[in-house]
């Protein structure tokens, strides 16, 4: 009887969390979204450094659940741009996503950004390849030298019915030149609410330690970053109470 009920009530499942742009810094700070400098294109308008990098995020120490990505940040006078190329999964199930983001300052302290993503899903259980398209919008307000506010959406416009629409808003507090606090909340169309908080501290010159926590699911995180001339190396470690350890590393070149 239970087997019959399970089959009759089955629903389509889509792993939308696995193909988000991987920002190792944001992962170590409690899995930030709006306050991520990679996932929120509006941050580009307040940066002058161009970057090109690669990252790997390994979920729960399982190679089948890892995501590899290539990313680039290209701030410029005409139109700030970024791009991501991500691959998740293995031979039996794979997700490939290409994303492009654009941003522009509307004033000296306020910027707006948008991103467009194209996703390809391959599975041995499906005869054909599935393809999805989604677009989002983001904002960043540099209130003053100490505080900044950010907002971004996820799947605001999309072609996949199983993808929930989410909104994230966060506040960044630069307590002093070596210490930064971040607080963010999120809500989606499935009525799920989340809060995450993080702190970033420069122990010595060019060496930073980061820590954070996310309440849904309850996941503490830790990370380190080191800058060496034009190179930036970042790590992140997430601890799930039931599924164990996830880890990520990112290496980027700053022009």
GURO-897273 format. One record per residue (C-alpha): residue number from 1; residue in one letter; x, y, z. Coordinates in nm, 2 decimals, always signed. Example, Ala and Ser with C-alpha at 12.3 -4.5 7.8 and 13.67 -1.06 7.14 Angstrom:
% GURO-897273
+-----+---+--------+--------+--------+
:   k : r :   east :  north :     up :
+-----+---+--------+--------+--------+
:   1 : A :  +1.23 :  -0.45 :  +0.78 :
:   2 : S :  +1.37 :  -0.11 :  +0.71 :
+-----+---+--------+--------+--------+
This chain:
% GURO-897273
+-----+---+--------+--------+--------+
:   k : r :   east :  north :     up :
+-----+---+--------+--------+--------+
:   1 : X :  +0.00 :  +0.00 :  +0.00 :
:   2 : X :  +0.28 :  +0.24 :  +0.09 :
:   3 : X :  +0.46 :  +0.16 :  -0.23 :
:   4 : X :  +0.15 :  +0.23 :  -0.43 :
:   5 : X :  +0.10 :  +0.57 :  -0.25 :
:   6 : X :  +0.47 :  +0.66 :  -0.31 :
:   7 : X :  +0.44 :  +0.59 :  -0.69 :
:   8 : X :  +0.11 :  +0.76 :  -0.73 :
:   9 : X :  +0.23 :  +1.08 :  -0.55 :
:  10 : X :  +0.57 :  +1.10 :  -0.72 :
:  11 : X :  +0.68 :  +1.44 :  -0.84 :
:  12 : X :  +0.95 :  +1.57 :  -1.07 :
:  13 : X :  +1.27 :  +1.66 :  -0.88 :
:  14 : X :  +1.52 :  +1.92 :  -1.00 :
:  15 : X :  +1.86 :  +1.97 :  -0.83 :
:  16 : X :  +1.86 :  +2.35 :  -0.85 :
:  17 : X :  +2.10 :  +2.40 :  -0.56 :
:  18 : X :  +2.37 :  +2.21 :  -0.74 :
:  19 : X :  +2.42 :  +2.45 :  -1.04 :
:  20 : X :  +2.44 :  +2.78 :  -0.86 :
:  21 : X :  +2.75 :  +2.98 :  -0.95 :
:  22 : X :  +3.02 :  +2.86 :  -0.71 :
:  23 : X :  +3.17 :  +3.14 :  -0.50 :
:  24 : X :  +3.41 :  +2.98 :  -0.26 :
:  25 : X :  +3.43 :  +3.30 :  -0.05 :
:  26 : X :  +3.05 :  +3.31 :  -0.02 :
:  27 : X :  +3.04 :  +2.94 :  +0.08 :
:  28 : X :  +3.28 :  +3.00 :  +0.37 :
:  29 : X :  +3.08 :  +3.30 :  +0.49 :
:  30 : X :  +2.76 :  +3.10 :  +0.54 :
:  31 : X :  +2.66 :  +3.04 :  +0.18 :
:  32 : X :  +2.59 :  +3.40 :  +0.09 :
:  33 : X :  +2.39 :  +3.48 :  -0.23 :
:  34 : X :  +2.32 :  +3.85 :  -0.25 :
:  35 : X :  +2.65 :  +3.94 :  -0.08 :
:  36 : X :  +2.85 :  +3.72 :  -0.32 :
:  37 : X :  +3.08 :  +3.91 :  -0.54 :
:  38 : X :  +3.05 :  +3.64 :  -0.81 :
:  39 : X :  +2.68 :  +3.57 :  -0.79 :
:  40 : X :  +2.56 :  +3.93 :  -0.77 :
:  41 : X :  +2.68 :  +4.11 :  -1.09 :
:  42 : X :  +2.60 :  +4.45 :  -0.93 :
:  43 : X :  +2.92 :  +4.43 :  -0.73 :
:  44 : X :  +3.12 :  +4.46 :  -1.05 :
:  45 : X :  +3.05 :  +4.83 :  -1.07 :
:  46 : X :  +3.24 :  +4.89 :  -0.75 :
:  47 : X :  +3.55 :  +4.68 :  -0.85 :
:  48 : X :  +3.84 :  +4.78 :  -1.07 :
:  49 : X :  +4.02 :  +4.45 :  -1.08 :
:  50 : X :  +3.98 :  +4.20 :  -1.36 :
:  51 : X :  +3.99 :  +3.83 :  -1.26 :
:  52 : X :  +4.01 :  +3.49 :  -1.43 :
:  53 : X :  +3.98 :  +3.18 :  -1.22 :
:  54 : X :  +3.88 :  +2.82 :  -1.17 :
:  55 : X :  +3.71 :  +2.65 :  -0.87 :
:  56 : X :  +3.60 :  +2.30 :  -0.75 :
:  57 : X :  +3.34 :  +2.23 :  -0.49 :
:  58 : X :  +3.31 :  +1.87 :  -0.36 :
:  59 : X :  +2.99 :  +1.79 :  -0.18 :
:  60 : X :  +3.00 :  +1.54 :  +0.11 :
:  61 : X :  +3.34 :  +1.40 :  -0.02 :
:  62 : X :  +3.17 :  +1.23 :  -0.32 :
:  63 : X :  +3.32 :  +1.30 :  -0.66 :
:  64 : X :  +2.98 :  +1.24 :  -0.83 :
:  65 : X :  +2.84 :  +1.54 :  -0.65 :
:  66 : X :  +3.12 :  +1.78 :  -0.73 :
:  67 : X :  +3.10 :  +2.10 :  -0.94 :
:  68 : X :  +3.39 :  +2.24 :  -1.15 :
:  69 : X :  +3.37 :  +2.59 :  -1.28 :
:  70 : X :  +3.56 :  +2.86 :  -1.48 :
:  71 : X :  +3.48 :  +3.22 :  -1.41 :
:  72 : X :  +3.58 :  +3.57 :  -1.51 :
:  73 : X :  +3.52 :  +3.92 :  -1.38 :
:  74 : X :  +3.56 :  +4.21 :  -1.63 :
:  75 : X :  +3.47 :  +4.55 :  -1.49 :
:  76 : X :  +3.51 :  +4.83 :  -1.74 :
:  77 : X :  +3.39 :  +5.18 :  -1.82 :
:  78 : X :  +3.13 :  +5.08 :  -2.08 :
:  79 : X :  +2.95 :  +4.78 :  -1.93 :
:  80 : X :  +3.07 :  +4.56 :  -1.64 :
:  81 : X :  +3.06 :  +4.19 :  -1.72 :
:  82 : X :  +3.12 :  +3.85 :  -1.57 :
:  83 : X :  +3.09 :  +3.49 :  -1.69 :
:  84 : X :  +3.07 :  +3.14 :  -1.54 :
:  85 : X :  +3.09 :  +2.80 :  -1.69 :
:  86 : X :  +2.99 :  +2.51 :  -1.46 :
:  87 : X :  +2.98 :  +2.13 :  -1.48 :
:  88 : X :  +2.81 :  +1.92 :  -1.21 :
:  89 : X :  +2.77 :  +1.54 :  -1.19 :
:  90 : X :  +2.92 :  +1.24 :  -1.36 :
:  91 : X :  +2.86 :  +1.02 :  -1.67 :
:  92 : X :  +2.51 :  +0.91 :  -1.57 :
:  93 : X :  +2.38 :  +1.25 :  -1.47 :
:  94 : X :  +2.54 :  +1.58 :  -1.56 :
:  95 : X :  +2.44 :  +1.95 :  -1.56 :
:  96 : X :  +2.62 :  +2.20 :  -1.77 :
:  97 : X :  +2.55 :  +2.57 :  -1.72 :
:  98 : X :  +2.68 :  +2.89 :  -1.89 :
:  99 : X :  +2.60 :  +3.22 :  -1.73 :
: 100 : X :  +2.67 :  +3.58 :  -1.83 :
: 101 : X :  +2.62 :  +3.88 :  -1.60 :
: 102 : X :  +2.61 :  +4.26 :  -1.67 :
: 103 : X :  +2.61 :  +4.56 :  -1.44 :
: 104 : X :  +2.60 :  +4.94 :  -1.46 :
: 105 : X :  +2.62 :  +5.22 :  -1.20 :
: 106 : X :  +2.31 :  +5.43 :  -1.18 :
: 107 : X :  +2.48 :  +5.67 :  -0.94 :
: 108 : X :  +2.80 :  +5.69 :  -0.75 :
: 109 : X :  +2.67 :  +5.47 :  -0.48 :
: 110 : X :  +2.40 :  +5.25 :  -0.65 :
: 111 : X :  +2.43 :  +4.99 :  -0.92 :
: 112 : X :  +2.20 :  +4.74 :  -1.10 :
: 113 : X :  +2.29 :  +4.41 :  -1.25 :
: 114 : X :  +2.13 :  +4.13 :  -1.45 :
: 115 : X :  +2.24 :  +3.77 :  -1.54 :
: 116 : X :  +2.12 :  +3.52 :  -1.80 :
: 117 : X :  +2.19 :  +3.15 :  -1.77 :
: 118 : X :  +2.15 :  +2.85 :  -2.00 :
: 119 : X :  +2.14 :  +2.50 :  -1.85 :
: 120 : X :  +2.17 :  +2.16 :  -2.02 :
: 121 : X :  +2.07 :  +1.85 :  -1.83 :
: 122 : X :  +2.18 :  +1.50 :  -1.94 :
: 123 : X :  +2.06 :  +1.18 :  -1.77 :
: 124 : X :  +2.06 :  +0.81 :  -1.86 :
: 125 : X :  +1.70 :  +0.80 :  -1.74 :
: 126 : X :  +1.59 :  +1.05 :  -2.01 :
: 127 : X :  +1.58 :  +0.99 :  -2.39 :
: 128 : X :  +1.65 :  +1.35 :  -2.47 :
: 129 : X :  +1.86 :  +1.63 :  -2.33 :
: 130 : X :  +1.67 :  +1.89 :  -2.13 :
: 131 : X :  +1.74 :  +2.26 :  -2.16 :
: 132 : X :  +1.65 :  +2.55 :  -1.94 :
: 133 : X :  +1.69 :  +2.93 :  -1.95 :
: 134 : X :  +1.66 :  +3.17 :  -1.66 :
: 135 : X :  +1.73 :  +3.53 :  -1.59 :
: 136 : X :  +1.77 :  +3.74 :  -1.27 :
: 137 : X :  +1.82 :  +4.09 :  -1.15 :
: 138 : X :  +2.04 :  +4.23 :  -0.87 :
: 139 : X :  +2.12 :  +4.55 :  -0.69 :
: 140 : X :  +2.40 :  +4.69 :  -0.47 :
: 141 : X :  +2.39 :  +5.01 :  -0.27 :
: 142 : X :  +2.71 :  +5.14 :  -0.11 :
: 143 : X :  +2.54 :  +5.34 :  +0.17 :
: 144 : X :  +2.87 :  +5.47 :  +0.30 :
: 145 : X :  +3.23 :  +5.36 :  +0.36 :
: 146 : X :  +3.10 :  +5.12 :  +0.64 :
: 147 : X :  +2.77 :  +4.98 :  +0.52 :
: 148 : X :  +2.65 :  +4.82 :  +0.19 :
: 149 : X :  +2.32 :  +4.66 :  +0.10 :
: 150 : X :  +2.26 :  +4.40 :  -0.17 :
: 151 : X :  +1.96 :  +4.22 :  -0.32 :
: 152 : X :  +1.94 :  +3.95 :  -0.58 :
: 153 : X :  +1.69 :  +3.71 :  -0.72 :
: 154 : X :  +1.72 :  +3.35 :  -0.84 :
: 155 : X :  +1.51 :  +3.20 :  -1.12 :
: 156 : X :  +1.30 :  +3.52 :  -1.15 :
: 157 : X :  +1.23 :  +3.44 :  -1.52 :
: 158 : X :  +1.27 :  +3.07 :  -1.61 :
: 159 : X :  +1.15 :  +2.80 :  -1.84 :
: 160 : X :  +1.16 :  +2.51 :  -1.59 :
: 161 : X :  +0.84 :  +2.46 :  -1.39 :
: 162 : X :  +1.02 :  +2.28 :  -1.11 :
: 163 : X :  +1.26 :  +2.57 :  -1.03 :
: 164 : X :  +1.15 :  +2.78 :  -0.73 :
: 165 : X :  +1.18 :  +3.16 :  -0.74 :
: 166 : X :  +1.40 :  +3.30 :  -0.46 :
: 167 : X :  +1.50 :  +3.64 :  -0.33 :
: 168 : X :  +1.80 :  +3.72 :  -0.11 :
: 169 : X :  +1.88 :  +4.05 :  +0.07 :
: 170 : X :  +2.19 :  +4.12 :  +0.28 :
: 171 : X :  +2.38 :  +4.38 :  +0.47 :
: 172 : X :  +2.76 :  +4.42 :  +0.47 :
: 173 : X :  +2.93 :  +4.60 :  +0.77 :
: 174 : X :  +3.30 :  +4.69 :  +0.73 :
: 175 : X :  +3.38 :  +4.72 :  +1.10 :
: 176 : X :  +3.74 :  +4.82 :  +1.04 :
: 177 : X :  +4.00 :  +4.78 :  +0.76 :
: 178 : X :  +4.06 :  +4.41 :  +0.86 :
: 179 : X :  +3.72 :  +4.30 :  +0.98 :
: 180 : X :  +3.39 :  +4.26 :  +0.79 :
: 181 : X :  +3.05 :  +4.13 :  +0.91 :
: 182 : X :  +2.78 :  +4.00 :  +0.67 :
: 183 : X :  +2.42 :  +3.92 :  +0.74 :
: 184 : X :  +2.17 :  +3.79 :  +0.48 :
: 185 : X :  +1.82 :  +3.64 :  +0.46 :
: 186 : X :  +1.64 :  +3.45 :  +0.18 :
: 187 : X :  +1.29 :  +3.35 :  +0.09 :
: 188 : X :  +1.15 :  +3.14 :  -0.20 :
: 189 : X :  +0.83 :  +3.05 :  -0.37 :
: 190 : X :  +0.80 :  +2.73 :  -0.17 :
: 191 : X :  +0.78 :  +2.94 :  +0.15 :
: 192 : X :  +1.13 :  +2.84 :  +0.27 :
: 193 : X :  +1.31 :  +3.10 :  +0.48 :
: 194 : X :  +1.68 :  +3.11 :  +0.55 :
: 195 : X :  +1.93 :  +3.33 :  +0.74 :
: 196 : X :  +2.31 :  +3.32 :  +0.72 :
: 197 : X :  +2.58 :  +3.52 :  +0.88 :
: 198 : X :  +2.95 :  +3.55 :  +0.83 :
: 199 : X :  +3.27 :  +3.73 :  +0.94 :
: 200 : X :  +3.59 :  +3.79 :  +0.76 :
: 201 : X :  +3.91 :  +3.88 :  +0.94 :
: 202 : X :  +4.26 :  +3.96 :  +0.81 :
: 203 : X :  +4.50 :  +3.78 :  +1.05 :
: 204 : X :  +4.81 :  +3.91 :  +0.88 :
: 205 : X :  +4.88 :  +4.09 :  +0.56 :
: 206 : X :  +4.72 :  +3.90 :  +0.26 :
: 207 : X :  +4.60 :  +3.61 :  +0.49 :
: 208 : X :  +4.23 :  +3.60 :  +0.58 :
: 209 : X :  +4.02 :  +3.37 :  +0.79 :
: 210 : X :  +3.64 :  +3.34 :  +0.73 :
: 211 : X :  +3.36 :  +3.18 :  +0.92 :
: 212 : X :  +2.98 :  +3.16 :  +0.88 :
: 213 : X :  +2.66 :  +2.98 :  +0.96 :
: 214 : X :  +2.34 :  +2.91 :  +0.77 :
: 215 : X :  +2.02 :  +2.80 :  +0.95 :
: 216 : X :  +1.84 :  +2.61 :  +0.68 :
: 217 : X :  +1.99 :  +2.36 :  +0.67 :
: 218 : X :  +2.20 :  +2.42 :  +0.98 :
: 219 : X :  +2.55 :  +2.44 :  +0.83 :
: 220 : X :  +2.86 :  +2.60 :  +0.99 :
: 221 : X :  +3.14 :  +2.70 :  +0.75 :
: 222 : X :  +3.50 :  +2.79 :  +0.76 :
: 223 : X :  +3.75 :  +2.92 :  +0.51 :
: 224 : X :  +4.09 :  +3.08 :  +0.44 :
: 225 : X :  +4.22 :  +3.31 :  +0.16 :
: 226 : X :  +4.57 :  +3.41 :  +0.07 :
: 227 : X :  +4.69 :  +3.66 :  -0.19 :
: 228 : X :  +5.02 :  +3.63 :  -0.35 :
: 229 : X :  +5.10 :  +3.92 :  -0.59 :
: 230 : X :  +4.85 :  +3.86 :  -0.87 :
: 231 : X :  +4.72 :  +3.53 :  -0.74 :
: 232 : X :  +4.43 :  +3.47 :  -0.50 :
: 233 : X :  +4.37 :  +3.13 :  -0.34 :
: 234 : X :  +4.05 :  +3.06 :  -0.14 :
: 235 : X :  +3.92 :  +2.76 :  +0.05 :
: 236 : X :  +3.59 :  +2.67 :  +0.21 :
: 237 : X :  +3.47 :  +2.39 :  +0.44 :
: 238 : X :  +3.10 :  +2.32 :  +0.52 :
: 239 : X :  +2.99 :  +2.09 :  +0.79 :
: 240 : X :  +2.64 :  +1.92 :  +0.75 :
: 241 : X :  +2.52 :  +1.75 :  +1.07 :
: 242 : X :  +2.40 :  +1.44 :  +0.88 :
: 243 : X :  +2.58 :  +1.43 :  +0.54 :
: 244 : X :  +2.93 :  +1.53 :  +0.66 :
: 245 : X :  +3.20 :  +1.76 :  +0.51 :
: 246 : X :  +3.19 :  +1.96 :  +0.18 :
: 247 : X :  +3.50 :  +2.14 :  +0.06 :
: 248 : X :  +3.58 :  +2.39 :  -0.21 :
: 249 : X :  +3.89 :  +2.56 :  -0.35 :
: 250 : X :  +3.93 :  +2.85 :  -0.59 :
: 251 : X :  +4.24 :  +2.99 :  -0.77 :
: 252 : X :  +4.22 :  +3.31 :  -0.96 :
: 253 : X :  +4.45 :  +3.55 :  -1.14 :
: 254 : X :  +4.40 :  +3.93 :  -1.08 :
: 255 : X :  +4.50 :  +4.15 :  -1.37 :
+-----+---+--------+--------+--------+
